[in-house]
Amino acid sequence: MSRIFSKRLYVLFVIGVCLVCVLRVSAQAPSLAERVFQKYQAVFQREDTRKLLLDVLIILKAPDTQPLLQPATLKLIATNPNLLKVIFPEIDDRFLTLITEDVDANALINDPDVHLLLQNSTEIDRLLELLNALSDAAVVRIVPALIESPDIGEQFTLTAEIANAQDVVGYQATLQFDPEALQFVSWKQGNYLSDNVFVAPTIVEADRLSFAATALTAADTVEGDLFMLTFEVAGIKASTLSLSDVILASSEGTTLPVITQDSRIIEPITPPWDVNKDGVVNILDLTLVAVRFGQKGSVASDVNGDSVVNVLDLTLVASHLGE
């Protein structure tokens, strides 16, 4: 009897998941504040930037401030950020430095959607809610954060870790990668959710993967492994594995705030004692240092980078012979 009940419960659970998916597809389009938040989430995730922006938004939403935020004024401020301090002296100087020197923050103040948002106190309030929620947000990150590319044809595995999470019962995410550098091999469920997990089929496209999973009960821990991904190296080149459209679902069916952290693949770093860059340290490297012994300036045989080729460079090469 209990087995039949469990099967029925599981069927109802699967139907519920399908209904949730349908509802998500047909959901109302995001608000202006939500669009801005999604577009500049990488900027907002930086704690120092977020705190400065929270203070500025509170200033700009004040009733006596709103009439000053006309389209022409906002365009002038985007062209010359220093005007912001002239019009609103109470704004922190550090914010001016940020929007002047940081490329991403400068793009933010030049965005027409942001200009529209700043003229609507309701949208400002919504953005403030989203920014405040990030303070308690869960973190989903790809580890290792930095990977030296293996050789072509070799495989390696990445893990999506979750931390600072509360009441998470399911997730969905998209991972974008460079198909010239990597080829997707496999996906594996992690240990974060319980054993009673429904896993949606992985959607594999040329340059991205989409996956989702949900459990009968929320995870009983604040951290763990969401999933593992295995790739094969298709080409040795620098690239980024980027998370997007990450949704963490609570046991009440609401969306939980989340911060994502990507991973970068770098080309193999050739050690300086491999002077001729042939992948092995041998007598040829010692010979190149000996030939240039006494030379000054930036030359390959200056192994330790002190601008002179001398016995220190010979010693370094000799200590790595055979590598």
C-alpha positions in Angstrom: 0.0 0.0 0.0 2.8 2.4 0.9 4.5 1.6 -2.3 1.4 2.5 -4.4 1.0 5.7 -2.4 4.7 6.6 -3.1 4.2 6.0 -6.8 1.1 8.2 -6.8 2.9 10.9 -4.9 5.8 10.7 -7.4 3.4 11.0 -10.4 1.7 14.0 -8.8 5.2 15.5 -8.1 6.2 15.1 -11.8 2.9 16.6 -12.9 3.5 19.5 -10.6 7.0 20.1 -12.0 5.5 20.2 -15.5 2.9 22.7 -14.5 5.6 24.9 -12.9 7.5 24.8 -16.1 4.4 25.8 -18.1 3.8 28.6 -15.7 7.3 29.8 -16.0 7.1 30.0 -19.7 3.8 31.9 -19.6 4.9 34.2 -16.8 4.6 37.9 -17.1 7.6 39.7 -18.6 10.0 41.1 -16.0 9.6 44.6 -14.8 12.0 47.4 -15.7 13.8 47.1 -12.4 14.1 43.3 -12.9 15.5 43.8 -16.4 18.1 46.3 -15.2 19.0 43.9 -12.3 19.5 41.0 -14.6 21.5 43.0 -17.1 23.9 44.4 -14.5 23.9 41.6 -12.0 27.7 41.2 -12.3 28.0 44.9 -11.2 25.5 44.6 -8.4 27.1 41.5 -7.0 30.2 43.5 -6.0 29.6 44.4 -2.3 31.3 47.8 -2.4 29.4 48.8 -5.6 26.1 47.6 -4.2 26.4 49.6 -1.0 27.3 52.8 -2.9 24.4 52.3 -5.3 21.9 51.6 -2.5 22.8 55.0 -0.9 22.5 56.8 -4.3 19.1 55.2 -5.2 17.7 56.3 -1.8 18.8 59.9 -2.6 17.4 59.8 -6.1 14.0 58.4 -5.1 13.3 61.3 -2.7 10.2 63.3 -3.6 12.1 66.6 -3.9 14.7 64.9 -6.1 12.5 63.2 -8.7 11.5 66.4 -10.5 15.2 67.0 -11.2 15.7 63.7 -13.0 14.5 64.8 -16.4 15.7 62.9 -19.6 17.9 65.8 -20.7 19.5 66.0 -17.3 20.2 62.2 -17.1 21.8 62.3 -20.6 24.1 65.2 -19.4 25.1 63.2 -16.3 25.9 60.2 -18.4 28.2 62.4 -20.6 29.7 64.1 -17.6 29.3 62.1 -14.3 30.7 65.0 -12.3 27.4 66.9 -12.8 25.8 64.3 -10.5 27.8 65.8 -7.6 26.9 69.3 -8.6 23.1 68.5 -8.7 23.2 66.2 -5.7 26.1 67.2 -3.3 25.2 64.5 -0.8 26.3 61.7 -3.1 29.5 59.9 -2.0 32.6 60.9 -4.0 33.5 57.2 -4.3 30.4 56.7 -6.4 31.6 59.3 -8.9 35.0 57.6 -9.1 33.2 54.3 -9.7 31.0 55.5 -12.6 33.9 57.4 -14.1 36.6 54.7 -13.9 34.7 51.4 -14.0 33.7 50.4 -17.5 30.7 48.3 -16.3 29.4 51.0 -13.9 29.8 53.6 -16.7 27.7 51.5 -19.0 25.0 51.4 -16.3 24.6 55.1 -16.1 24.5 55.3 -19.9 21.7 52.8 -20.3 18.3 54.2 -21.4 16.5 51.6 -19.3 18.3 52.9 -16.2 17.3 56.5 -17.1 13.7 55.4 -17.3 14.0 53.6 -14.0 15.4 56.6 -12.2 12.3 58.6 -13.3 10.0 56.1 -11.6 10.1 55.9 -7.8 8.2 52.6 -7.8 10.8 51.0 -10.1 13.6 52.4 -7.9 11.9 50.8 -4.9 11.8 47.4 -6.7 15.5 47.7 -7.6 16.3 48.5 -4.0 14.5 45.4 -2.9 16.5 43.3 -5.4 19.8 44.8 -4.3 19.0 44.4 -0.6 18.1 40.7 -1.2 21.6 40.1 -2.6 23.0 40.7 0.9 21.5 37.4 2.0 21.8 35.7 -1.4 23.0 32.2 -2.0 26.1 31.8 -4.0 26.4 29.4 -7.0 29.9 29.2 -8.3 31.8 27.1 -10.8 35.0 25.6 -9.3 37.8 25.7 -10.0 37.5 29.4 -10.8 40.6 29.3 -12.9 41.7 26.3 -14.9 44.8 25.8 -17.0 43.7 24.1 -20.2 44.6 20.4 -20.4 45.8 19.1 -23.8 43.4 18.6 -26.7 41.4 15.4 -26.3 41.8 15.3 -22.5 38.8 15.5 -20.2 38.2 17.4 -16.9 35.4 17.9 -14.5 33.9 21.1 -13.1 31.7 21.4 -10.0 28.8 23.9 -9.4 29.0 24.6 -5.7 26.2 26.3 -3.7 26.9 28.2 -0.5 25.0 30.4 2.0 21.7 28.7 0.8 18.5 28.3 2.8 15.4 26.3 2.0 16.4 25.4 -1.5 14.2 22.6 -3.0 15.2 23.0 -6.7 17.3 24.8 -9.3 17.7 25.5 -12.9 20.6 27.1 -14.8 22.3 27.6 -18.1 26.0 27.3 -18.6 27.6 28.9 -21.6 30.9 27.8 -23.0 33.2 28.2 -26.0 32.6 25.3 -28.4 36.0 26.0 -30.0 37.6 25.3 -26.7 35.3 22.7 -25.1 33.0 19.8 -26.0 30.4 18.7 -23.5 30.7 15.1 -22.3 28.4 14.5 -19.3 26.4 15.9 -16.4 26.0 14.4 -13.0 23.8 15.3 -10.1 25.6 16.6 -7.0 25.0 15.8 -3.3 23.3 19.0 -2.3 19.6 17.9 -2.8 18.1 14.8 -1.2 17.9 11.4 -2.8 14.3 12.0 -4.0 15.2 14.2 -6.9 13.5 14.7 -10.2 16.1 15.7 -12.8 14.9 17.3 -16.1 16.6 16.3 -19.3 19.7 18.3 -20.0 19.3 20.6 -23.0 22.5 20.6 -25.1 23.1 23.3 -27.6 26.2 24.3 -29.6 27.6 26.7 -26.9 25.4 26.2 -23.9 23.8 23.6 -21.5 20.5 24.0 -19.6 19.5 21.8 -16.8 17.1 21.7 -13.8 16.4 19.5 -10.8 14.0 19.6 -7.9 13.5 17.5 -4.8 10.5 16.5 -2.6 12.1 18.3 0.4 14.4 21.2 0.8 18.1 20.6 1.3 19.1 20.3 5.0 22.4 22.1 4.6 23.5 25.5 3.5 26.3 24.3 1.1 27.2 21.5 -1.2 27.6 20.4 -4.8 24.7 21.1 -7.1 26.1 19.2 -10.1 29.3 18.2 -11.9 30.1 18.7 -15.6 32.7 16.9 -17.7 34.2 18.5 -20.8 36.7 17.4 -23.4 39.2 19.9 -24.6 38.5 20.7 -28.3 41.1 23.5 -28.7 43.6 25.1 -26.4 42.4 28.7 -25.9 41.3 31.1 -23.2 37.6 31.1 -22.6 34.9 31.5 -19.9 32.3 29.2 -18.5 29.5 31.5 -17.6 26.4 30.8 -15.5 23.1 32.6 -16.4 19.4 32.3 -15.8 20.0 30.7 -12.5 16.9 30.1 -10.4 16.8 28.7 -6.9 13.3 27.6 -5.8 12.2 27.5 -2.2 9.8 25.0 -0.7 7.1 27.6 -1.0 7.6 27.9 -4.7 9.2 31.3 -4.6 12.5 32.4 -6.2 15.4 32.8 -3.8 18.1 35.5 -4.4 21.3 34.2 -5.9 24.8 35.4 -6.9 26.7 33.5 -9.6 30.4 33.2 -10.1 31.9 32.0 -13.4 35.1 30.1 -14.2 37.9 30.9 -16.6 40.1 28.6 -18.7 43.5 30.0 -19.5 46.1 28.7 -22.0 48.9 26.6 -20.4 51.5 28.8 -18.8 55.1 28.0 -20.0 57.5 28.3 -17.1 60.3 30.8 -17.6 63.0 28.1 -17.2 61.8 26.5 -20.4 63.7 29.2 -22.3 63.0 27.9 -25.8 59.3 27.0 -25.0 59.5 23.5 -26.3 57.7 21.9 -23.3 60.8 20.4 -21.7 63.7 21.8 -19.6 67.0 20.4 -20.9 70.5 21.3 -22.0 69.2 23.5 -24.8 67.7 25.9 -22.2 71.0 26.0 -20.3 72.8 26.7 -23.6 70.6 29.6 -24.4 71.2 31.2 -21.0 75.0 30.6 -21.3 75.0 32.2 -24.8 73.3 35.4 -23.5 75.2 35.5 -20.2 75.8 39.1 -19.2 73.1 40.6 -21.4 70.8 43.2 -19.8 67.2 44.1 -20.5 64.1 42.1 -21.4 65.3 38.8 -23.0 64.0 35.3 -22.7 67.1 34.0 -21.0 66.5 36.4 -18.1 64.7 33.6 -16.3 64.1 35.4 -13.0 63.1 38.7 -14.5 65.7 40.9 -12.9 66.8 42.4 -16.3 70.2 40.7 -16.4 71.3 37.2 -17.5 73.6 35.8 -14.9 74.4 32.8 -12.7 71.0 33.1 -11.0 69.3 32.3 -14.3 71.6 29.4 -14.9 70.8 28.0 -11.4 67.1 28.2 -12.0 67.2 26.3 -15.3 69.6 23.7 -13.8 67.2 23.2 -10.8 64.3 22.3 -13.2 66.2 20.1 -15.6 64.1 17.2 -16.8 60.7 18.8 -16.2 
